[in-house]
């Protein structure tokens, strides 16, 4: 007899059903002749289970190859993932984050961002130096953490993290910091020219 119950904790029959279900999942099934006829046949393979297993194995292989690559060592965010990955979508899943800012966050994470240090590699700018301070190459680390001309704009980030030592991975991989990072980008107006050009186009 099958009877519905509101909960299973403390109900002997349900506790036994749980134990039997776990045994069956581990491959310890009852003798076929003791089962109802519709359970004696071999169960069909679950397409969903196969897909999950395939995705898990594929992600495992991808992660192994990615961590073994030379480029991995140069990335500021070691947990870099596809823009369509669940992990990244969770990172930018806030209605206050525009798609342009979500794209900018990803560009900063993989260092393919229109800063002079990157643009100079393709002869898009005359110099790789920071246009704000002119002291050194304008990299993601310099723009986000080091440029003295952005010290005032960077202060809320330091207050948010309650630390004078900021880390790129901490800034670009933790959902709790993303809005502050976006506020910092807006405050510096570093990409204002690019944004204006896009609007005019």
N, C-alpha and C positions, 0 to 999 in steps of 0.2 A: 504494500500500500504506500502511495506517495501522498504526503500531507504537508501543506505549506506551514511554515513557522515564521514568526516575526524575527527571530534571531537564532543562532545556533550554539552560542556559548552556554555550556551547562546542560545541553540537551543530549542525552546519551546517544540516541539514534543518529543525530546530526554529527556528533563528534566521531562516531564510527564511520559515517559516510565520508567524512573528511579524510580519515585515515586510509580508507579503501581507495579514495580518489588519488591520493598521493602514491599509494602502492601501484595503482594502474598507470599513473604518469611515469613511474620508474620502470615500467615494463613488467610488473608482477601482476598479471591478470589472472582471473579465476579460470578454472577448467571450462572449456567451451560448452560442454554438455550441461553445466550448471547455470549458464547464462540464458536469458531470453533469446528467442530465435533471431531477432533483429540485431542482436549484439554479437552473434557468433561469427558473422562475416568480418573480414578484415576492414578496418575503418579506412575511409578515403583520406588521402593526404591533403592537409589544409594548405590552400594556395597562400593564404595570409601568413601562415607560419613559415612557408618556404621563402616568401618575399622578405619577411623580417630577418630570417637567417642569412639570406643572400646580402641584404643591405648591411647587416652587422659585419659579415666577413669582408665585404667590399670596403667599408669604412675602416676596418682594421688594417687592411692591406694599404689603403691610401695613406693612413696616418703613419704607418711604418716607412713607406717610401718618402713621404713628405719630411719626416724628421731626419731621414738620412741624406736629404738633399743639401747642397751648399747654401741655397737661398734661405733655408730655415734658420740658419745661424744669424742671418742679417735682419730678420724680422723683429720689429719691436714687440709685437703681440704673438707669443709663441703658440697661442691657441687659435691662430688664424684659420678660418673656415670659409666655405663658399657663401656668397651673399644670399643664396637661397637656402642655406642650411638652417635647421631648427634653432641651433645655438645662436647664430647671428640674428635671426628674426626675433628671438627672445630678447637679445641685447638692445635692439632698437624698437621694441614693441611698446611705444608710448605715443599717444595721439599728438603730443606736443612736438614730436620729431618729424620734420618734413622729409620727403624722399630725397631732397638735395642734401640735407644734413646727414641722412643715413648713408648716402653715397660718400660724403666727405669723411665720415667716420671710418668707413671701409678703406678708403684711399689712404688715410693716415695709418691704419693698421698694417697695410701691406706696403706702405712707403711709396706708392705710385700716386703722388699728390703734387699739385702745381706749386711746389716750393722751388727756389732757385737751384738747390742742390740736385734736384731731380731733373728740372727743365734744362739745365746746362748740359746734361748728357746728350740731349737731342738738339743742341744749338738753338734753343728757343729763347734763351736770354744771353746777355753779354757776359754775365758773371754768375758764379755759383754762390756769391756772398749774400748774407742776409741784408735785405734792403732797409731794415729798420735800424740795425746797429752797425752793419758793415764789417763786423769783427771777424767772422769766420763763415764757413759754408753753412747755408741754410738747410739743415736737415730737419726731420720730424722732431728729433730730440731737442735741437736748438730752438725751434719754433715753440714747442710745447713746454719745455722745461728750463731753457737756459738764457734766451735772449733778454738782456737787461732792459730793453725798451718796452717789454711787455710785462715787467714786474708788477705793475699796478693791476693790470688785467688778470694776472696769474694769481693774485692774492686770494680771491674767493676759492680757488681750487685748493690752495694750501689750507685755508680755514675749513673747507668741506672735509678734507682728509685729516685735519688736525695734525699736520706734519709739514716740516720744512723740506723734507726729502720726498720728491714725487718720483714715481716710476711710470714709464710708458705703459707697461703691461697693466698696471693697476688702473690707469686712467682709461685705457681703451678696451678693456675686457670686462670691467665690472659695471653692470647695469646701473648701480647706484651713483656712478660718477658721470654717466654719459651726458646728462642734461647740463651739468656744470662745464663739461668739456665744450659742449655746443655754445654755451654762454660765453666762454672764453674766446672761441673762434669768432663769434659775432663782435665781441668787444675789441679785438685786435684790428678788425676790418682788413685783415691781411688779404682776403679773397674778395674784397668789395669790387675790384675792377672786373674780375671774372664774372661776378654775379650781375653787375650792371650790363656787361656786354651780352650776357645771355638774355636779359630782359629786353634789351633793345632789338636783339635778333628775333 
